[in-house]
Amino acid sequence: MSHYEVGHWINGAVSRGSGERRQDIFNPATGAVQGQLLLGSAADLDAAVAGATQAAKGWGQTPPLARARVLFKFLTLLQERRELLAEALVREHGKTLPDALGEVARGIEVVEFATAMPQLLKGEYTEQIARGMDAWSMRQPLGVVAGITPFNFPAMVPMWMYPIAIGCGNAFILKPSERDPSASLLMARWLKEAGLPDGVFSVIQGDKDIVDAILAHPGIAAVSFVGSTPVAEHIYRIGTAHGKRVQALGGAKNHMVVMPDADLDGAVDALMGAAYGSAGERCMAISVAVAVGDVGHKLVAALAPKVGALKIGEGHQQGAEMGPLITRASQQRVERLIGEGVAAGAKAVVDGRGLRVPGHEDGFFVGGTLLDGVGAEMSCYSEEIFGPVLCVVRVPDLAAAIALIEANEYANGVAIFTRDGHVAREFVHHIQVGMVGVNVPLPVPMAFNSFGGWKRSLFGDHHAYGPEAVRFYTKHKAVMQRWPDSTPKGPQFAFPQNT
């Protein structure tokens, strides 16, 4: 594809904004600049918020069924054009095409969930709570809300947010990652084509300057974020200080406990996909295998040849199982952490540093890496690597595995592989982690549930998508009603009683 330019989407049209600052867009597989991103200014955000504020008034008064019909049309367009969206992910993120199509499919599931908004927004009604008095509750939109989304899922994570926010009657402003921004404009165009009024969905491209402007803007009522823990904590602290409702999903260090009685072949296959899929650039990636008892030797012996045989290449290459990392800096960081682990005593059973893919020698590739003998004190364990690296930690028993997991600051996802139902039940009940898999390596909830970790993997009270998101993007109103003929005569000075 020839060199291109990516701008904003304001009031239903592409906008170049102020155009004062630009940033290169790279192809991670080649290392070459392929486009230019126009970075937004405070004035661009003001324009988007002004349009969104005006649009939210009418959109919030639109019947939920009419809003759902727009989402149904958008759903149809997504299903018809999923390959176009996936191609943008391959080009700018570096995912393999099958992985990109999988991301789009999981995002589509949230749109499907949001089409049920007329049912999801129903309140409760209680007749005769007191003599002649009825009461009910309702959920109403917040107004203008914003989403700040990461590079690793440029289609799916925004779809965690805006379909539900829009379905609830809000106007939504998206600030996508500056590393792979093109998907945001495809979705904006298709939303308009589906009949969404101008201003209800906006896109402001940008970097930290725009993020900080969103957090401080008085016209934005709520902010959703997915990214690293330091940034999530910053967004939660600053956003709430400005009176906003904030959900900020942070980082992860997801463990998979392999018990001695586990189906070893199944556990190995699960680890291969969970650790190396999407080059490990997933917040739900398994980056630590906790080998319990004597299973460690067998596990590492079974993993090593499979890790060494991973097919790595550009996302369109036939049979490619893993693509590049997102940037040169990410590549260098992952290789640094591998080196630090080896220097600290870990054994690089398979070492992916220095990989060069034929025909893509300047791409941001790191080969699959397997580190054995990793300790909790090593940086390769304590830091979120976000790359194709699996650390094997050996522990004597399940109690030690649980203690290791619960000592970690992150609590996004965890899995246990075992044939013992009692062990599995006790693990699920006691482990202090937000999402748990039993013989399932990536326990990512479906769209009609909700997604979120515990501890420093989530800041805020609400998880992402599903019923939790409906609550996040709406405010609860309680109504009590009595008509004159049933109103007691004379002033009532005592606290009301339901008699």
BANU-32834 format. One record per atom (N, C-alpha, C): residue in three letters; x, y, z. Coordinates in steps of 0.2 Angstrom, whole numbers, plus 5000, padded with zeros to 4 digits. Layout:
<nodes>
ALAXYZ...
</nodes>
This chain:
<nodes>
MET500449945000MET500050005000MET500450065000SER500350114996SER500750174996SER500650215002HIS501150265003HIS501150305009HIS500450345010TYR500250345016TYR499550375017TYR499550415023GLU498950455024GLU498950495030GLU498250475034VAL498350475040VAL497750465045VAL497650525049GLY496950545049GLY496750605053GLY496250585058HIS495850635059HIS495350625064HIS494650615061TRP494150605065TRP493450595063TRP493050645068ILE492850695065ILE492450745069ILE491850765066ASN491250765069ASN490650785066ASN490450745060GLY490650685060GLY490450645054GLY490850645048ALA491450675049ALA491850685043ALA492650675045VAL493050655040VAL493750655041VAL493950725042SER494450735047SER494650805048SER495450805049ARG495750845046ARG496550855047ARG496650895053GLY496150925056GLY496350965063GLY496751015062SER497151035067SER497651085066SER498251065062GLY498350995062GLY498950975057GLY499650995059GLU499651025065GLU500351055067GLU500850995069ARG500650945071ARG501150885073ARG500950825070ARG501450785068ARG501350725064ARG501850665068GLN501650605066GLN502050555068GLN502050495063ASP502650465062ASP502650405058ASP502250345060ILE501950315055ILE501650255056ILE502050195052PHE502350145056PHE502750095053PHE502350035051ASN502649995047ASN502549925046ASN502949885050PRO502749855055PRO503149815059PRO503549755056ALA503249735051ALA503549675047ALA504149695043THR504149755041THR504749785037THR505149835040GLY504949865045GLY505249915049GLY505249985045ALA504849985040ALA504850045036ALA504250095037VAL504350155037VAL503750205037VAL503250195032GLN502650185033GLN502150175028GLN501650235028GLY501550275033GLY501050325034GLY501250375039GLN500850425039GLN500850485043GLN500250495047LEU500350505054LEU499750515058LEU499750585060LEU499150615059LEU499050685062LEU498850685069LEU499350715073LEU499150715080LEU498750775082GLY498250765086GLY497750815088GLY497950865093SER497650915093SER497750975098SER497150985103ALA497251025108ALA496751035112ALA496151065108ALA496251105103ALA495751135099ALA495351085095ASP495651035093ASP495350975090ASP494850945094LEU495150925100LEU494750895105LEU494150935107ASP494251005108ASP493651045109ASP493151045104ALA493351035098ALA492851035092ALA492450965092ALA492850915094ALA492450845094ALA491950845100VAL492150875106VAL491750875112VAL491150925110ALA491250975107ALA490651025105ALA490150985101GLY490450955096GLY489950915091GLY489650855095ALA490050825099ALA489750765103ALA489250785108THR489350845111THR488850875116THR488150885113GLN488250915107GLN487550935104GLN487250865101ALA487650825098ALA487350755096ALA487050715101ALA487350715107ALA487150675113ALA486450695115LYS486250755114LYS485550775116LYS485050745112GLY485150745106GLY484650705102GLY484650635102TRP485350605102TRP485450535102TRP485150505109GLY485250535115GLY485050515121GLY484250505121GLN483950555117GLN483150555117GLN482950505112THR483350475108THR483150425103THR482950365106PRO482350335104PRO482150265108PRO482750215107PRO482850175113PRO483350125113PRO483250075107LEU482650065104LEU482550015099LEU482850045092ALA482750115092ALA483050145086ALA483750145086ARG484050155092ARG484750155092ARG485050085091ALA484650035093ALA484849965092ALA484849945084ARG484349975081ARG484349965074ARG484949995070VAL485250045072VAL485850075069VAL486450025071LEU486449995077LEU486949945078LEU486849885074PHE486249865073PHE486149805069PHE486449815062LYS486349875059LYS486549885052LYS487349895053PHE487649925058PHE488349925059PHE488649845059LEU488249805063LEU488449735064LEU488449705057THR488049715053THR487949685046THR488549705042LEU488749775042LEU489349795039LEU489949765041LEU490049765048LEU490649735050LEU490749655048GLN490149625048GLN490249555046GLN490449545038GLU490149595034GLU490249595027GLU491049615026ARG491249655030ARG491949695028ARG492449675034ARG492349615037ARG492849605042ARG493549595039GLU493649575033GLU494349565030GLU494649625029LEU494249685027LEU494549745027LEU494849775033LEU494449765039LEU494749785045LEU495349745047ALA495349675046ALA495849635048ALA496549655044GLU496449675038GLU497049695034GLU497349755037ALA496949795039ALA497249855043ALA497649835049LEU497449785052LEU497749765058LEU498449725056VAL498449685051VAL499049655049VAL499549705047ARG499349755043ARG499749805040ARG500149855046GLU499749875051GLU499949915056GLU500149885062HIS499849835064HIS500049795070HIS500549745069GLY500449705064GLY500949655062GLY500649585064LYS500049575066LYS499649515067LYS499649475061THR499649405062THR499549365056THR498749375054LEU498649365048LEU497949375046LEU497449335050PRO497549265051PRO497049225055PRO496949255062ASP497449285065ASP497449315072ASP497049375071ALA497149415066ALA496749485065ALA496049465064LEU495849415060LEU495149395059LEU494849375066GLY495249345070GLY494949325076GLY494849385081GLU495249435081GLU495149495085GLU494549525082VAL494449535076VAL493849565073VAL493249525076ALA493249455075ALA492649415077ALA492449425084ARG492949435089ARG492849445096ARG492549515097GLY492749565093GLY492449625094GLY491749635091ILE491649595086ILE490949585083ILE490449565089GLU490649515093GLU490249485098GLU489949545103VAL490349595104VAL490149645108VAL489649685105VAL489749695099VAL489149735095VAL488549695095GLU488549625094GLU488049585095GLU487649595101PHE488049595107PHE487749605114PHE487449675114ALA487749725111ALA487449795112ALA486849805108THR486649755103THR486049765100THR485449745104ALA485549715110ALA485049695114ALA484949755119MET485149815118MET485149865123MET484349885125PRO483849875121PRO483249895124PRO483049845130GLN483249785129GLN483149735135GLN483649755141LEU484249775139LEU484749785145LEU484649845149LEU484249895146LEU484149965149LEU483549965153LYS483149905153LYS482549905157LYS482649915164GLY482249955167GLY482249965175GLY481849915178GLU481649935185GLU481249895189GLU480649935191TYR480049905192TYR479449945194TYR479149905200THR479049945205THR478649915211THR478049955213GLU477449925212GLU476849955214GLU476649955221GLN476350005223GLN476150015230GLN476650005235ILE477250035235ILE477750035240ILE477550065246ALA477050115246ALA476650135251ALA475950155249ARG475550175253ARG474850175251ARG474750235245GLY474550215239GLY474450255234GLY475050275231MET475650245232MET476250265229MET476650215226ASP476950225220ASP477250175216ASP478050205215ALA478450155213ALA479150175212ALA479450135207TRP479950165203TRP480250135198TRP480950155197SER481350125194SER482050145192SER482250145185MET482650185183MET482850185176MET483650205175ARG483850185169ARG484550205168ARG484550255162GLN484950305163GLN484950355158GLN485750375156PRO485850395150PRO486550405148PRO486850465151LEU487550455151LEU487950505155LEU488050565150GLY488050565144GLY488150615139GLY488750605135VAL489350635136VAL489950625131VAL490450585135VAL490650525133VAL491150485136VAL491650475131ALA492250455134ALA492850445129ALA493150375131GLY493550345126GLY493950285127GLY494650295124ILE495050275128ILE495850275126ILE496050205126THR496250185120THR496350115118THR497050095116PRO497250035117PRO497950015116PRO498149985109PHE498749985108PHE498949955101PHE498849885100ASN498749845105ASN498749775104ASN498149745101PHE497549785102PHE496949765099PHE496549825096PRO496849855091PRO496549915088PRO495849915086ALA495549855085ALA494849845083ALA494449825089MET494649765092MET494249735097MET494149785103VAL494649805106VAL494649845112VAL494149905111PRO494249945106PRO493750005105PRO493049975105MET492949915102MET492249885102MET492049855108TRP492449855113TRP492249835120TRP491849895123MET492049955120MET491750015123MET491250055119TYR491350075113TYR490850115110TYR490250085108PRO490150025106PRO489449995104PRO489050005110ILE489249985116ILE488849985122ILE488750065124ALA489250105124ALA489150175126ALA488650205121ILE488650195115ILE488250225110ILE487550195111GLY487450125112GLY486850095113GLY486450125119CYS486850145124CYS486550175130CYS486350245129GLY486550275124GLY486250335122GLY486750395123ASN487450375124ASN487950425124ASN488250445118ALA488650495117ALA489050515112ALA489750485114PHE490150465110PHE490850425111PHE491350455107ILE491950475111ILE492550505108ILE493150445109LEU493350425103LEU493950375104LEU494550405103LYS495050395107LYS495750405106LYS496150345105PRO496250315099PRO496550255098PRO497350265099SER497650205099SER498350205099SER498650235093GLU499150275094GLU499450315088GLU499950265084ARG500050205086ARG500450155082ARG500050125077ASP499450105078ASP499050075073ASP498350105072PRO498250165069PRO497650205070PRO497150195064SER497250165059SER496850165053SER496150125055ALA496150075059ALA495550035060ALA495050085063SER495250135067SER494750185070SER494350225065LEU494650245059LEU494250275054LEU493850235050LEU494050165049LEU493650125045LEU492950115049MET493050105056MET492450095060MET492050155060ALA492350215060ALA491950275060ALA491550285054ARG491850275048ARG491450275042ARG490850225041TRP490950165044TRP490450115044TRP489850135049LEU490050165054LEU489550185059LEU489050235055LYS489450285052LYS489050335048LYS488550305043GLU488850255039GLU488450225034GLU487950185037ALA487950165043ALA487450125046ALA486850175049GLY486950235049GLY486450285051GLY486550315057LEU487150315060LEU487350345066LEU487350425065PRO487050465069PRO487050535067PRO487750565068ASP487950615065ASP488550645065ASP488650675072GLY489250665075GLY489450685081GLY489350635087VAL488950585086VAL488850535091VAL489550485092PHE489950485086PHE490550445087PHE491050485084SER491650505087SER492150545085SER492850505086VAL493350525083VAL494050495084VAL494450555084ILE494850555089ILE495450605090ILE496050565090GLN496550575085GLN497150545085GLN497650585090GLY498150555093GLY498550595097GLY498950545102ASP499350585106ASP499850555111ASP499650575118LYS500150575122LYS499950595129LYS499650665130ASP499850705126ASP499450775126ASP498750775125ILE498450725121ILE497750725120ILE497450685126VAL497850635128VAL497550595134VAL497450645140ASP497950685141ASP497850725147ASP497350775146ALA497250805139ALA496750845138ALA496050815139ILE495950745137ILE495350715138ILE495150705146LEU495650695150LEU495550685157LEU495350745160ALA495550805158ALA495450875161ALA494850905158HIS494550875152HIS494050915149HIS493350915152PRO493050965154PRO492450965158PRO491850945154GLY491950935148GLY491350915144GLY491350835143ILE491750805146ILE491850725145ILE491650695152ALA491150655153ALA490850635159ALA491250565161ALA491450525157ALA491750465159ALA492350445154VAL492850405157VAL493350385152VAL493450315154SER493550275148SER493750205148SER494450195146PHE494850155149PHE495550145146PHE495750075147VAL496150055142VAL496549985142VAL497250005141GLY497749975145GLY498449985143GLY498849965149SER499449995150SER499849975155SER499649995162THR499949965167THR499749985174THR499950055176PRO500550075174PRO500750145176PRO500250195173VAL500050185167VAL499650235163VAL498950225166ALA498750165167ALA498050155170ALA497950195177GLU498450185181GLU498450225187GLU498450295187HIS498850325182HIS498850395180HIS498150415178ILE497850385174ILE497250395171ILE496650395176TYR496650345180TYR496150345186TYR496250405191ARG496850415193ARG496950465197ARG496750535195ILE497050555189ILE496850615186ILE496150625184GLY495850575181GLY495150575178GLY494750585184THR494750545190THR494350555195THR494450615199ALA495050645199ALA495150705202ALA494750765198HIS494650755192HIS494250795188HIS493450785188GLY493350735192GLY492550725193GLY492350675188LYS492750635185LYS492450595180LYS492350515182ARG491950485180ARG491850415181ARG492450375176VAL492850335179VAL493450305176VAL493450235177GLN493550195172GLN493750125172GLN494450115168ALA494950095172ALA495550095169ALA495850025170LEU495949985164LEU496149915164LEU496949915163GLY497349885168GLY498049895167GLY498349825165GLY498949815167GLY499449765165GLY499249695168ALA499649645166ALA499549585168ALA500249545168LYS500249495173LYS500749435173LYS500349375174ASN500149345169ASN499649285169ASN500049225170HIS499849185175HIS500149125176HIS499649065174MET499949005172MET499648945171MET499948895175VAL499548865180VAL499848815184VAL499748745181VAL500248705180VAL500248645177VAL500348595183MET499848555185MET499848505190MET500148435187PRO500448395192PRO500748335189PRO500248285186ASP499648295187ASP499148245184ASP498848275178ALA499048335176ALA498748365170ALA498848325164ASP498448335159ASP498548315152ASP499048355149LEU499648325149LEU500248355147LEU500248385140ASP500048345135ASP499948365128ASP499448425128GLY498948425131GLY498448475131GLY498748535134ALA499048535139ALA499448585143ALA499948625138VAL500348585135VAL500848605130VAL500548645125ASP500048615121ASP499648655116ASP499348715118ALA499048715124ALA498748775127ALA499248825128LEU499848805131LEU500348855132LEU500648885126MET500748845121MET500948875114MET500548935112GLY499848915111GLY499448975109GLY499349035114ALA499349015120ALA499249075125ALA499849115126ALA500449085125ALA501049125126ALA501349155120TYR501249125114TYR501549145108TYR501049175103GLY500449165104GLY499949195100GLY499949275100SER499949305094SER499949375093SER500649405096ALA501149355096ALA501849375098ALA501849395105GLY501349365109GLY501349385116GLY501049445118GLU500849485113GLU500649555114GLU499849555116ARG499749525121ARG499049515124ARG499049525131CYS498549565134CYS498449575141CYS498249505144MET498049455141MET497849395143MET498349335141ALA498949355138ALA499449305137ALA499649275143ILE499749205143ILE500149175148ILE500849185147SER501149215152SER501849225152SER502249185157VAL501949155161VAL502249115166VAL501949045167ALA502348995166ALA502048925167ALA502348905174VAL501848885178VAL502048865185VAL502048785185ALA502648755185ALA502648685185ALA502648655192VAL502148615194VAL502148595201VAL502448525201GLY502848515206GLY503048445208GLY503548425202ASP503548365200ASP503948335195ASP503748345188VAL503248385187VAL503048395180VAL503548445176GLY503948485179GLY504348535176GLY504748505170HIS505148455171HIS505648425166HIS505248405160LYS504648365161LYS504248345156LYS503948395152LEU503748455155LEU503448505152LEU503948545148VAL504548555150VAL505048595146VAL505248555140ALA505348485142ALA505548445136ALA505048445130ALA504448445132ALA503848445127ALA503848515124LEU503948565127LEU503848635125LEU504448655120ALA505048635121ALA505648665118ALA505548655110PRO505448595108PRO505448585101PRO504848625097LYS504348625101LYS503748665098LYS503948735097VAL504248765103VAL504448835103VAL504948855097GLY505448805097GLY505948815092GLY505648805085ALA505148775084ALA504848765077ALA504348815075LEU504148865079LEU503648915078LEU503848945071LYS503248955067LYS503348985060LYS503249065061ILE503749105060ILE503749175061ILE503849205055GLY503349255053GLY503449295047GLY502949355047GLU502949385041GLU502449435039GLU501749405040GLY501249445042GLY500649415043GLY500249385038HIS500449395031HIS500049365026HIS500449295024GLN501049285026GLN501449225024GLN501049165026GLN500949115021GLN500649055022GLN500949015028GLY500448995033GLY500648965039GLY501048995044ALA501049065044ALA501349105049ALA500949095055GLU501349085061GLU500949075067GLU501149135072MET501549175070MET501749235074MET502049285070GLY501949355071GLY502249405067GLY502749445072PRO502849505070PRO503349545073PRO503049585079LEU503449615083LEU503249655088LEU503049725085ILE502749765089ILE502449825086ILE502949885085THR503449885088THR503949935087THR504649915088ARG505149945086ARG505849935087ARG506049935094ALA505749985098ALA505849995105ALA505549935109SER504949905107SER504749845110SER505149785109GLN505449775103GLN505849725101GLN506549725106GLN506749785106GLN507349795110GLN507249785118ARG506649805120ARG506449795127ARG506449715129VAL506049685124VAL505949615125VAL506649575125GLU507049595121GLU507749555121GLU508149575127ARG508049635129ARG508449655135ARG508149615141LEU507549605142LEU507249565148LEU507449495147ILE507549465141ILE507749395140ILE508549395143GLY508949445141GLY509649445143GLY509649455150GLU509249495153GLU509349505160GLU509149435164GLY508649395161GLY508449335164GLY509049285164VAL509349285158VAL509949235157VAL510449255162ALA510649315163ALA511149345167ALA510949325174ALA510349325176ALA510149315183ALA510149235185GLY510249195180GLY510249125181GLY509749085178ALA509249115174ALA508749075170ALA509149045164LYS508848985162LYS509148955156LYS508748965150ALA509048995145ALA508649005138ALA508648935135VAL508148895136VAL508048835132VAL507948845125VAL507548895123VAL507548925116VAL507648995117ASP508049025113ASP508249095113ASP508049125107GLY507549175107GLY507349205101GLY507649275099ARG508149285103ARG508449355101ARG508849345094GLY508849405091GLY509249415085GLY508949375079LEU508349365079LEU507949335074LEU507949375068ARG508049355062ARG508049395056ARG507549355051VAL507049375049VAL506549345044VAL506749355037PRO506849305033PRO507149315026PRO506549365022GLY506849415019GLY506449455015GLY506149515020HIS506249505026HIS505949555031HIS506549565037GLU507149575034GLU507649575039GLU507649635044ASP507349695042ASP507249755046ASP506649755050GLY506249695050GLY505649695054GLY505749695061PHE505249705065PHE505349705073PHE505249635076PHE505549585073PHE505449515075PHE505849495081VAL505549455086VAL505849415091VAL505649345091GLY506049295091GLY505849225090GLY505549205097GLY505149155096GLY504849125103GLY505449105107THR505349125114THR505849105119THR505549075125LEU505949025127LEU505748985133LEU506348985138LEU506149015144LEU506649025149LEU506448975155ASP506848935157ASP506748885163ASP507148905169GLY506948885174GLY507248905181GLY507148975183VAL506649005181VAL506549075182VAL506349085189GLY506549135193GLY506349155200GLY506049215200ALA505649225205ALA505149285206ALA505549355207GLU506249345209GLU506649405209GLU506949435203MET506849395197MET507149415191MET506649465187SER506949505183SER506549555180SER506149525175CYS506349475172CYS505949435166CYS505349415169TYR505249405176TYR504649375179TYR504249435182SER504649485185SER504249545188SER503949595184GLU504249605178GLU504049645173GLU503549615168GLU503049655165GLU502649625160GLU503049635154ILE503249575151ILE503649575145ILE503249595139PHE502649575138PHE502249585132PHE502649565126GLY502849505126GLY503249485120GLY503249405120PRO503549375115PRO503449295114PRO503949265119VAL503849275125VAL504349245130VAL503849205136LEU504049145137LEU503749105142LEU504249085147CYS504049105153CYS504549095159CYS504249035163VAL504648985164VAL504448925168VAL504748935175VAL504248935180VAL504448935187VAL504248865190ARG504748835194ARG504548775197ARG504448775204VAL503948745206VAL503748755213VAL503548685216PRO503648665222PRO503548595225PRO502748575225ASP502348625226ASP501648605227ASP501148655226LEU500548645226LEU499948695224LEU500048755229ALA500148745235ALA500148795240ALA500648845238ALA501248825236ALA501848865233ALA501648905227ALA501248875222ALA501048905216ALA500548965218ILE500048945222ILE499649005224ILE499949055228ALA500449045232ALA500849095235ALA501149135230LEU501449105225LEU501849145220LEU501349195216ILE500849165214ILE500349205210ILE500049265214GLU499949255221GLU499649305225GLU500049355227ALA500749345227ALA501249395228ALA501349435223ASN501149425217ASN501149465211ASN500749525211GLU500949585209GLU500549645209GLU499949645204TYR499949595199TYR499449595194TYR498949535196ALA498349545194ALA497849495195ALA497349495189ASN497649485183ASN497149495177ASN496849425176GLY497249375174GLY497049305172GLY497449255175VAL497249195176VAL497649135178VAL497249075176ALA497649025175ALA497348955173ALA497648905177ILE497348845178ILE497648785181ILE497448725176PHE497948685175PHE497748625171PHE497848565176THR497348525177THR497348475181THR496748425179ARG496748365182ARG496248315181ARG495848305187ASP496048345193ASP495748335199ASP495248385200GLY494648365201GLY494048415202GLY494148455208HIS494348425214HIS494348455220HIS494848505220VAL495448495217VAL496048535216VAL495748605212ALA495448585207ALA495248645203ALA494748685206ARG494248655210ARG493748695214ARG494048735219GLU494548705223GLU494848745228GLU495248805225PHE495548795219PHE495948845216PHE495548905214VAL494948885211VAL494548935208VAL494248975214HIS494048945219HIS493748975225HIS494249025229HIS494849005229HIS495349045234HIS495749095230ILE495949075224ILE496449125220ILE496149195219GLN496549245221GLN496349315221GLN496549345214VAL496249325209VAL496349345202VAL495649355199GLY495549405194GLY494949415192GLY494649365187MET495049335183MET494749285178MET495149225178VAL494849165179VAL495149105180VAL494949055175GLY495449015173GLY495248955168GLY495448895171VAL495048845170VAL495148775172VAL495248735166ASN495848715164ASN496048685158ASN495848725152VAL495748785153VAL495648845148VAL496248895149PRO496648905144PRO497248945145PRO497049025145LEU496649045141LEU496449115141LEU495749125143PRO495549135149PRO494849135151PRO494549205150VAL494549225144VAL494249285142VAL493449275141PRO493149315146PRO492349305146PRO492049325139MET491549295138MET491149315132MET490849385133ALA490549415127ALA490349475127ALA489749495132PHE489349435134PHE488749445138PHE488949435145ASN489649425147ASN489849435153ASN490249495154SER490749505158SER491149565159SER491849545160PHE492349585157PHE493049575157PHE493449615162GLY493849585167GLY494249635171GLY494649595176GLY495149625178GLY495649595183GLY495549625190TRP495949605195TRP495949625201TRP496649665203LYS496649685209LYS497249715211LYS497549775206ARG498149775204ARG498349825200ARG498249815193SER497849765191SER497649755184SER497049795182LEU496649825187LEU496049865186LEU496049925191PHE495949985189PHE495750035193PHE495050065192GLY494650065197GLY493950085196GLY493450025198ASP492850035198ASP492349985201ASP492049945195HIS492149965189HIS491749925184HIS492249885179HIS492049825177HIS492449785172HIS492149815165ALA492549785160ALA492349805153ALA491849765150TYR491549795145TYR490949765141TYR490449725145GLY489949695142GLY489449655146GLY489049695150PRO488649665155PRO488249705160PRO488649765164GLU489249745166GLU489649795169GLU489649865165ALA489749855159ALA489849915154ALA489149955154VAL488649925154VAL487949955154VAL487949995160ARG488149975166ARG488050015172ARG488550065172PHE489150055169PHE489650105168PHE489450165164TYR489150155159TYR488950205154TYR488250235155THR487950225161THR487350255162THR487350275170LYS486850315171LYS486750335178LYS486050315180HIS485950285187HIS485350265189HIS484950315192LYS484350315190LYS483850365193LYS483250325196ALA483050345202ALA482550315206ALA481950365206VAL481350345205VAL480750385205VAL480250355209MET479950405213MET479350385218MET478750435215GLN478150405215GLN477550435212GLN476950425216ARG476650485217ARG475950475221ARG475550535217TRP474850515217TRP474450565214TRP473950595219PRO473650655218PRO473350695223PRO472750655227ASP472450615223ASP471850585227ASP472050535232SER472750515232SER472950465237SER473450495241THR473550565241THR474050595245THR473750605252PRO474050595257PRO473750605264PRO473650685265LYS473150695269LYS472950765270LYS473450795276GLY473650855275GLY474050895280GLY474750875279PRO475150915282PRO475850905282PRO476050845286GLN476550805284GLN476850745287GLN477550765289PHE477650765296PHE478250785299PHE478650725301ALA478350665302ALA478750605303ALA479050575297PHE479550535298PHE479950505292PHE479450455289PRO479350455283PRO478850415279PRO478950345281GLN478350305282GLN478350235284GLN477950195279ASN478150145277ASN477750105272ASN477250055276THR476650085277THR476150055281THR475550055277
</nodes>
